[in-house]
Amino acid sequence: MHALIVGAVGVGKSTLISKVLKELNCSAAGFLTKKEDSLADPAKGSPLYFYEVGAHGEPVRKHLFGYCKDKVPLTFPEAFDAAAGYVGSICGGDVIVMDEIGTMEAVSPRFRSAVLSILDGSVPVIAAVKDKDAPFPEAVRSHPNCRCFTVNTENRDRLFEQVLAFMKEQLAGG
């Protein structure tokens, strides 16, 4: 089973994942997406970049997924298609991290397929998933190999222990 940390923007999904991974002290592979507010363009908004876990380099154009301004995305399908190759070949970690899965992925069937294929696999996954009512996040949240942990500002500290225990169980062969 995989752990999906589900919640709205800014409630602490990524922070919770980081805390769990630190406590597990295991190897991780996967991807992170990060909105780079410090690089915001006045017309387009804040750029959203794709990073491999453990390879926090400089934001580069080939890893630019799009922009977000006033919660309205401008998405680059070719970036998601390129990232699908990486996602489809993730290996080498005790845990796979997918941070974050949301609505922008709708532009790339290849990316969506790669994510769902990972969820079909046996390597434990911990992923941040937006709580949006949209087809792809809904497909991820309803995947039979996944357990959803809904996080909000009131429960995020308590939820840490539950997610940590769940992930330890999965790593032990759960």
CORVEN-V226226 format. One line per field, one symbol per residue. psi: psi as a letter, one per 30 degrees, with the letter a starting at -180 (. if undefined). A space follows every 50 residues. Layout:
BEGIN
psi: ???
END
This chain:
BEGIN
psi: llkkjkllkgfgeeeeeeeeeeefhlkklalkkkkiefgkkeefakkklk kkkfhiakklefgjfalkkhgjkjkjeeeeeefeeeefgklflfkkkjjl kbfffffjeeeeeeeeeefflfkkkkkkklgkileeeeeefgkfgkkkjk klfefeeefeeeeeeeeeeeffg.
END
